[in-house]
Amino acid sequence: MMCLGAAMGFFIGEVYYALESPVDGAISLLNDRWRTNNEVLQSYTLPKCYGGILREEGKTLLRKYIIAKKEGAFVDFCNTLLNL
């Protein structure tokens, strides 16, 4: 959610990402709700978000990270993303 909040704070119009992250990704949480219920902060709008850009390349980078680090919480998180 921090990345999407930062994009909104800097009025970024478009965000491109490789892999969805349903565990901590903000797109699924905010997409419909924010567009229909943003009376409080009307100047904030969600950027247009495009997923799946260079998906296989993104997975390759995660695999390389897993090989390099071998263990830890972020390695576990990367494995979760790869198994979606």
Secondary structure, DSSP 8 states (H G I E B T S, - for coil): -HHHHHHHHTT--EEE-SS--TTT-SHHHHHHHHHH--STTTT----EEE--TTHHHHHHHHHHHHHHH-SSHHHHHHHHHHT-
